[in-house]
């Protein structure tokens, strides 16, 4: 696993985020995440600015 400072997504392209592949790792959390919870994420894009997204927390190893 290696940290990326940025993820380049060409216009019109898609990037699939998934365990074992490209994924988001949340660090410095203020409290533990509970499976089933829905969290809001802040995303920053070079050209379109700040966007928000939601994600459901899954247990480690849970199938998608």
Secondary structure, 3 states (H helix, E strand, C coil): CCCCCCCCCCCCCCCCCCCCCCCCCCCCCCCCCCCCCEEEEEEEECCCEEEEEEEECCCCCCCC
